[in-house]
Amino acid sequence: MQTANESRALQEEGDVAQTQEAAPQPSLELSIPANQEIVRSEVNLKRWSNFLFPHHRTKNLERPRSIVRDYTLPDGARGTQKLTIKPAAESRSYTTYTHRVFLALVMLWYEKGKPDGTVTFSLRELGRKLNLSVWGGSAAARLARELDCLIETTINWILSFETKEGLRESFAGFHILNSLNHMTLTERVIKKAQFEVDCSIQFNELIVKNILANRVSPVNFSALLSFRSSIAEMFYTRADSIMAQRDFFHWNSGTVMEELQLTDIPEYSRNAATRKRVLDKIVRECHKKPLSSRELLLVAVERTAAGDDWKLVCTKTKRPDVVLADRANLRVVNEDPDLVDYLAKELADEVGYADENAALYRKLARHYSETLIRRVLAEYRQERPDAVKNPGGFFMDKFHRIVHQSRLDWIKECGPDCSRRPENSLL
């Protein structure tokens, strides 16, 4: 059974946005290849995505909803943050499909937008980003409704919006889109024109400032579009954030119901059997799904220790098609062979696998300073779980993260989207 402390820790897991400031840009230089599967979303909308963009059967979508969470202040004290979402009159608030439309708009802005947050596009361009397979009046109407929802729905942030300066601040009357100009009533009824008429939007200035300051969280948009179940999609989005900071987590079925806002829907949460059906559905869609780090998410259903409930257990593994090449011309820091042997032995004594990883330990000892290695060992001893199943993997993950925190290159070519880089830390 998951404790309240564990649940709170997972709520805050990865609650670190990118801190590196981007230089002022005279023009928008955020273009990405057309086949790029990763989109860099604004950090707050990713952090709160499960509350802001729930599945379409969530209760009270047409009414104001609120969520309150505790968080740790910089001085170590506990604070409270609140988020309220309020739909327009006679309308509903966002859903998972709205989230897809928002991310597609971000991609269009990266490719053809302006630094002030504006971008002009056709509904056909938007539909292509969403991989629409049906091009009819109902599809155009749905896209138009989602655009209306993005500008009409109101969010009130109370000490819950992280600005580009890294501060948690309050903002009332927040809309994801500041402006929207799209089809006239006449154009909406002319089927041939519905997908070809230009639309123009402008993102909220706070979103623009955060993205331009690189306060972003990556989302594997290709993986997101492959989901058929909005419930599984919500779980995947949350798991993606958590697994950016961890190699393992588990939720019992009650926690899953709460996190995915299914508690008030009896057909999902009535008893252990109905909850297990939800977990099975999540496993079918999420298992081996690529994460934003391009690793694969592994999900399984297991009995809880007490045997009276079920839980989802999540780990991750490298994609079989991703092989990191050795980094060429990596600087040799320690040229003294005795020091290299000494540091390699310390690594082997602490982590194990002395024979299997002898060459690896010597390589680490050659290319990274004694100070950095001792920092890694100290943090490894302090943070290693008592029952860690793969101490070698835990150690290498810790070493990799500290190397990037120190603004150094890793021994392998891990690329700019490496999840261990501080700028790619999530939620």
C-alpha positions in Angstrom: 0.0 0.0 0.0 1.4 3.4 -1.0 1.8 5.8 2.0 0.8 9.4 2.0 4.4 10.4 2.0 5.1 8.3 -1.0 2.1 9.8 -2.9 3.3 13.3 -2.0 6.8 12.5 -3.1 5.5 11.3 -6.5 3.4 14.4 -6.8 6.6 16.4 -6.5 8.7 13.9 -8.5 10.6 15.7 -11.2 9.2 19.0 -10.0 12.2 20.8 -11.5 12.1 22.8 -14.7 14.9 23.8 -16.9 16.9 26.6 -15.3 19.2 27.7 -18.1 18.2 31.1 -19.4 17.9 31.5 -23.2 19.4 34.6 -24.7 16.9 37.2 -26.1 16.0 36.1 -29.6 15.2 38.6 -32.4 13.4 35.8 -34.2 12.0 32.5 -33.2 14.7 29.9 -33.5 12.9 26.9 -32.2 12.3 25.0 -35.5 12.3 21.2 -35.4 12.4 18.6 -38.1 9.0 17.6 -39.5 9.6 14.0 -38.4 10.6 15.0 -34.8 8.6 12.9 -32.3 9.4 15.1 -29.3 7.7 18.4 -28.6 8.8 20.7 -25.8 5.7 21.8 -23.9 5.5 24.6 -21.4 6.5 23.2 -18.0 3.4 24.2 -16.0 0.9 22.7 -18.5 2.9 19.5 -18.5 3.2 19.5 -14.7 -0.5 19.8 -14.1 -1.6 18.0 -17.3 -3.6 15.2 -15.6 -5.8 17.8 -13.8 -6.0 20.3 -16.7 -6.5 17.7 -19.5 -8.5 14.8 -18.0 -10.4 12.0 -19.9 -13.7 13.0 -21.5 -15.8 11.1 -18.9 -14.4 13.0 -15.9 -17.1 14.3 -13.6 -18.1 18.0 -13.7 -16.2 19.0 -16.8 -18.8 21.7 -17.3 -18.3 23.1 -13.8 -15.3 24.8 -12.0 -12.9 22.2 -10.6 -10.0 22.8 -8.1 -7.0 20.9 -6.9 -4.8 21.6 -3.8 -1.3 20.3 -3.2 1.4 20.7 -0.7 4.9 21.5 -1.9 8.3 22.3 -0.4 9.4 25.9 -0.3 13.1 26.8 -1.0 13.7 27.2 2.8 12.4 23.7 3.5 9.0 24.8 4.8 5.8 23.3 3.4 3.5 25.5 1.3 0.1 25.0 -0.4 -0.6 25.6 -4.0 -4.0 25.6 -5.7 -5.3 25.4 -9.3 -8.8 26.1 -10.4 -10.2 25.6 -13.9 -13.4 27.2 -15.0 -15.1 26.5 -18.4 -17.0 29.0 -20.4 -20.8 29.3 -20.0 -22.6 26.3 -21.6 -19.3 24.7 -22.4 -16.9 22.2 -20.9 -13.2 22.5 -19.9 -10.3 20.8 -21.5 -9.8 17.1 -22.1 -7.0 14.9 -23.3 -7.9 15.8 -26.9 -7.5 19.5 -26.1 -4.0 18.6 -24.8 -3.2 17.0 -28.2 -4.5 20.1 -30.0 -2.4 22.4 -27.7 0.8 20.4 -28.4 0.1 20.4 -32.1 -0.2 24.2 -32.0 3.1 24.4 -30.1 4.7 22.4 -32.9 3.2 24.7 -35.5 4.5 27.7 -33.6 8.0 26.1 -33.4 8.0 25.6 -37.1 6.4 28.9 -38.4 5.5 31.1 -35.5 6.8 34.5 -34.2 8.5 35.3 -30.9 5.4 37.1 -29.7 3.5 33.8 -29.6 1.5 34.2 -32.8 1.2 31.6 -35.5 -1.0 31.4 -38.6 -2.1 28.0 -39.9 -5.0 26.2 -41.6 -7.1 23.5 -40.0 -5.6 21.1 -42.5 -2.1 21.8 -41.1 -3.4 21.3 -37.6 -5.2 18.1 -38.6 -2.0 16.7 -40.2 -0.1 17.3 -36.9 -2.8 15.3 -35.2 -2.6 12.5 -37.7 -6.3 12.8 -38.6 -7.6 10.0 -40.7 -11.1 11.4 -41.3 -11.4 14.8 -43.1 -15.0 15.9 -42.9 -17.2 18.5 -41.5 -17.4 16.9 -38.1 -13.6 16.8 -37.8 -13.3 20.5 -38.7 -16.0 21.3 -36.2 -14.2 19.4 -33.5 -11.0 21.2 -34.1 -12.8 24.5 -34.0 -14.5 23.6 -30.7 -11.1 22.7 -29.2 -9.6 26.1 -30.3 -12.6 27.8 -28.8 -12.1 25.8 -25.6 -8.4 26.9 -25.4 -9.3 30.6 -25.5 -12.5 30.5 -23.4 -11.6 28.2 -20.5 -10.1 30.1 -17.5 -7.3 28.9 -15.2 -6.6 30.5 -11.8 -3.1 29.7 -10.5 -2.5 30.2 -6.7 1.2 29.9 -6.0 1.2 27.1 -8.6 2.6 28.7 -11.8 6.3 28.6 -12.1 7.7 31.6 -14.0 10.8 31.9 -16.1 12.6 33.1 -13.0 11.8 29.9 -11.2 9.3 31.4 -8.7 5.9 30.0 -7.9 3.4 32.8 -8.4 -0.4 33.4 -8.6 -2.3 34.5 -11.8 -6.0 34.8 -12.1 -8.0 34.8 -15.4 -5.3 32.9 -17.3 -6.2 31.6 -20.8 -3.9 29.3 -22.8 -4.7 31.4 -25.9 -4.8 35.2 -25.7 -6.4 35.5 -29.2 -8.0 33.4 -31.8 -9.2 34.3 -35.3 -10.6 31.6 -37.4 -13.5 30.7 -39.7 -16.5 32.9 -40.1 -20.0 31.3 -39.8 -20.2 31.3 -43.6 -16.9 29.5 -44.0 -17.9 26.9 -41.4 -20.8 25.7 -43.5 -18.8 25.5 -46.8 -17.3 22.1 -46.5 -14.6 22.7 -49.1 -13.3 25.7 -47.3 -13.4 24.4 -43.7 -9.9 22.9 -43.7 -8.3 25.6 -46.0 -9.1 28.9 -44.3 -6.3 30.4 -42.3 -6.5 30.6 -38.5 -4.4 32.7 -36.3 -3.7 32.3 -32.6 -1.5 33.9 -30.0 -0.4 32.0 -26.9 -0.6 33.5 -23.4 2.5 35.7 -22.8 3.5 33.7 -19.8 3.6 30.5 -21.9 5.7 32.3 -24.5 8.1 33.7 -21.9 8.6 30.2 -20.3 9.2 28.5 -23.6 11.6 31.2 -24.9 13.4 30.9 -21.5 13.6 27.1 -22.1 11.4 26.3 -19.1 9.9 23.3 -20.9 9.1 19.7 -20.5 9.5 17.2 -23.4 6.5 15.2 -24.6 6.7 12.2 -27.0 4.0 13.5 -29.2 4.1 10.5 -31.6 3.5 8.1 -28.7 0.7 10.3 -27.3 -1.1 10.2 -30.7 -1.0 6.4 -30.7 -3.3 6.0 -27.7 -6.9 4.9 -28.1 -7.9 5.1 -24.4 -7.8 8.6 -22.9 -7.4 6.9 -19.5 -4.2 5.1 -20.6 -3.1 8.4 -22.2 -3.4 10.2 -18.9 -1.4 7.5 -17.1 1.3 7.6 -19.7 1.7 11.4 -19.4 2.1 11.2 -15.7 4.4 8.2 -15.9 6.5 10.1 -18.4 7.1 12.9 -16.0 7.9 10.6 -13.1 10.2 8.3 -15.1 12.3 11.3 -16.2 13.6 11.4 -12.6 13.2 7.8 -11.5 13.9 4.3 -12.8 10.9 2.7 -10.9 7.6 3.5 -9.3 4.4 1.7 -8.4 0.8 2.8 -7.7 -1.9 0.7 -6.1 -5.3 0.7 -7.8 -6.7 3.3 -5.4 -3.9 5.7 -6.2 -4.5 5.1 -10.0 -8.2 5.9 -9.5 -7.3 9.1 -7.7 -4.6 10.3 -10.0 -6.7 9.6 -13.1 -9.8 11.2 -11.6 -11.8 7.9 -11.8 -12.8 7.7 -8.1 -16.4 9.0 -8.8 -17.1 6.6 -11.7 -18.4 3.4 -10.2 -17.8 1.2 -13.3 -14.1 1.9 -12.9 -13.6 2.1 -9.1 -16.4 0.0 -7.6 -14.2 -2.8 -6.3 -10.8 -4.5 -6.8 -12.0 -6.4 -9.8 -13.3 -3.3 -11.7 -10.1 -1.5 -10.8 -8.0 -4.3 -12.1 -9.8 -4.1 -15.5 -8.6 -0.5 -15.6 -5.1 -1.5 -14.8 -5.1 -4.2 -17.5 -6.3 -1.6 -20.0 -3.4 0.7 -19.1 -0.9 -2.1 -19.4 -2.2 -3.1 -22.9 -1.7 0.4 -24.2 1.3 1.7 -22.2 3.6 -1.3 -22.0 6.7 -0.7 -24.1 5.5 2.7 -25.2 8.5 5.1 -25.9 8.9 7.9 -23.3 10.0 11.4 -24.0 13.6 10.3 -23.1 13.2 7.7 -25.9 13.5 4.9 -23.4 10.7 2.3 -23.3 8.1 2.3 -20.5 7.5 -1.1 -19.0 4.3 -1.6 -17.1 2.9 -4.7 -15.3 0.0 -5.5 -13.0 1.0 -7.2 -9.7 -0.7 -8.1 -6.4 0.0 -5.8 -3.5 2.0 -7.2 -0.6 -1.2 -7.7 1.5 -2.8 -9.6 -1.4 -6.1 -7.7 -1.3 -5.5 -5.3 -4.1 -3.6 -4.8 -7.4 -0.9 -2.3 -8.3 0.8 -1.0 -11.5 4.6 -1.4 -11.4 6.6 0.8 -13.9 10.2 0.5 -15.0 12.0 1.6 -18.1 14.6 0.2 -20.5 16.6 1.4 -23.5 15.0 1.0 -26.9 16.7 -1.8 -28.8 17.3 0.4 -31.8 19.1 3.1 -29.8 22.8 2.4 -29.3 24.8 5.2 -27.9 28.2 5.6 -29.6 31.3 6.3 -27.6 32.0 10.0 -27.5 35.0 10.9 -29.7 37.8 13.0 -28.3 36.6 12.9 -24.7 39.2 14.7 -22.6 41.4 12.6 -20.3 41.4 14.1 -16.9 43.5 11.6 -14.9 46.7 10.5 -16.7 48.3 8.9 -13.6 47.7 5.1 -14.1 48.0 4.5 -10.3 45.2 7.1 -9.6 43.1 5.5 -12.3 43.6 2.0 -10.8 42.8 3.3 -7.3 39.6 5.1 -8.4 38.4 2.1 -10.5 38.9 -0.2 -7.5 36.9 2.2 -5.3 34.0 2.1 -7.8 34.2 -1.7 -8.0 34.2 -2.1 -4.3 31.2 0.2 -3.8 29.0 -0.9 -6.8 30.2 -4.4 -7.5 30.5 -6.2 -10.8 34.3 -5.9 -10.6 35.0 -8.3 -13.4 32.2 -7.4 -15.7 32.7 -3.6 -15.5 36.4 -3.4 -15.0 36.9 -1.6 -18.3 34.0 0.7 -17.7 35.3 1.7 -14.2 38.7 2.5 -15.6 37.2 4.6 -18.4 35.2 6.6 -15.8 38.3 7.0 -13.7 40.3 8.3 -16.7 37.7 10.9 -17.9 36.2 12.3 -14.8 37.9 14.0 -11.9 38.5 12.4 -8.5 36.3 15.1 -6.9 33.4 14.3 -9.2 33.8 10.6 -8.7 33.7 11.0 -4.9 30.6 13.1 -5.2 28.9 10.4 -7.2 29.9 7.7 -4.6 28.7 9.9 -1.7 25.3 10.5 -3.3 25.1 6.9 -4.4 25.6 5.7 -0.8 23.1 8.2 0.5 20.3 7.7 -2.0 20.6 4.0 -2.9 17.4 2.2 -1.9 17.9 -0.8 0.5 16.3 -3.2 -1.9 17.6 -1.9 -5.2 17.4 -4.6 -7.8 20.0 -3.2 -10.1 22.7 -1.3 -8.2 24.8 -1.0 -11.3 22.0 0.7 -13.3 21.2 3.0 -10.3 24.8 4.0 -10.0 25.3 4.7 -13.7 22.1 6.8 -13.8 23.4 8.8 -10.8 26.8 9.2 -12.4 25.3 10.3 -15.7 23.0 12.9 -14.1 25.9 14.4 -12.0 28.1 14.6 -15.1 25.4 16.7 -16.9 24.8 18.8 -13.7 28.5 19.6 -13.8 28.1 20.7 -17.5 30.3 18.0 -18.7 30.0 15.5 -21.6 28.9 11.9 -20.9 31.2 9.1 -22.1 28.5 8.2 -24.7 26.8 10.4 -27.3 23.5 10.8 -25.5 22.2 13.8 -27.5 20.4 17.0 -26.4 17.2 15.2 -25.4 18.9 13.0 -22.9 16.6 12.8 -19.9 19.5 13.0 -17.4 20.3 16.6 -18.5 19.0 19.2 -16.0 17.2 21.1 -18.8 15.2 18.0 -19.6 14.0 17.4 -16.1 10.2 17.3 -15.8 7.2 18.4 -14.1 
